[in-house]
Amino acid sequence: MAASFEEGNLERPNWAGETNLSRLVGALIGFKPLYSLLKLGARQVLIRYCLEGVGD
């Protein structure tokens, strides 16, 4: 079953902060093509990490 996520202007949690860096990171993540690349890279790292754990 696929989960559905709400998009748009969501309320920011307290830990997100209001610094320039957090706003920059939020803007980069909000840029869909870059987010897709980041998601793909994170998936590959997670798979590689899990496979290394299996071989131990």
For each residue, the residues with C-beta under 8 A, 3 or more apart:
1:
2:
3:
4:
5:
6: 10
7:
8:
9:
10: 6
11:
12: 16 18
13: 16
14:
15:
16: 12 13 22 26
17: 22
18: 12 22 23
19: 22 23
20: 23 24
21: 24 25
22: 16 17 18 19 25 26
23: 18 19 20 26 27
24: 20 21 27 28
25: 21 22 28 29
26: 16 22 23 29 30
27: 23 24 30 31
28: 24 25 31 34
29: 25 26 34 35 38
30: 26 27 35
31: 27 28 34 35
32: 35 36
33: 36 37
34: 28 29 31 37 38
35: 29 30 31 32 38 39
36: 32 33 39 40
37: 33 34 40 41
38: 29 34 35 41 42
39: 35 36 42 43
40: 36 37 43 44
41: 37 38 44 45
42: 38 39 45 46
43: 39 40 46 47
44: 40 41 47 48
45: 41 42 48 49
46: 42 43 49 50
47: 43 44 50 51
48: 44 45 51 52
49: 45 46 52 53
50: 46 47 53 54
51: 47 48 54 55
52: 48 49 55 56
53: 49 50 56
54: 50 51
55: 51 52
56: 52 53
